[in-house]
Every structure is written in structure tokens, then in C-alpha cells.
Amino acid sequence: MDTSSWDTVVLEADGAVLVDFWAPWCRPCKAVRPVLEQLEAESGGRIGFAAVDIDENPELASRYEVLSIPTVILFEGGEPQRALVGARPRGHFEQAFGAWLSGSDPSRASPTGTHRE
């Protein structure tokens, strides 16, 4: 994904979108990718998934204060809701984004505003 498709795919999406900020040279990013692919396959389309190569789209990384990769940010209603920074086991992703992945009401699962872990 690049800046030309960002608004349509993420900001104007009908539902939540989980965005993976990564780079080709980042080994931890390569470890996170299969976890996100599994979650995407199991989500049944309840949320969208996208990836942003920060080397090719530094302005998007800067806009969302991505200072370390991998960083995964969940967007809903065009706004970041939750973020995970660093390579984490699958359980961390399920805990942080579980309400969205399962189709539950995320307002009961997380505090107001962007929460970074």
C-alpha cells in the first residue's frame, strides 16, 4: 500500500483495518508477517489488513509516529485505536485486537484514545 491508496483503504474503510508498518530489511517484521496472515485468514473478513513499507512511504510512518518497526496499528473510523510495537507472539495480537478480530464491541475492550503497547 502507498500514500495514493491510503485514504481509500484505511481512512475511508467501512470497518476496522489492521496496518502493519514494516521494511524489507527488518527481521522482526518477517517474524510478525505470518502471525498477521493467520489472523487475517481467521478473521473471516471482519476487519481489513494492510501493510505499509516505511522505506517507500516514510510520510505515512511519520504521520502516525512510527519510530520502531514492526509497528501494527488498528484504525477504525479513520483514526488509530490501538498499536503494538515490536515483534510479539500471536497472543499479544489476539489480546490487543481481539475485540475487532472476533467482531465484538471494541469500545468495551479498550480505553478511549490510541493505546500503544
Buried (B, 14 or more C-beta within 10 A) or exposed (E): BEEEEBEEBBEEBEEBBBBBBBBEEBEBBBEBBEBBEEBBEEBEEEBBBBBBBBEEBEEBBEEBEBEEBBBBBBBBEEEBBBBBBEBBEEEBBBBBBBBBBBBEEBEEBBEEEBBEE
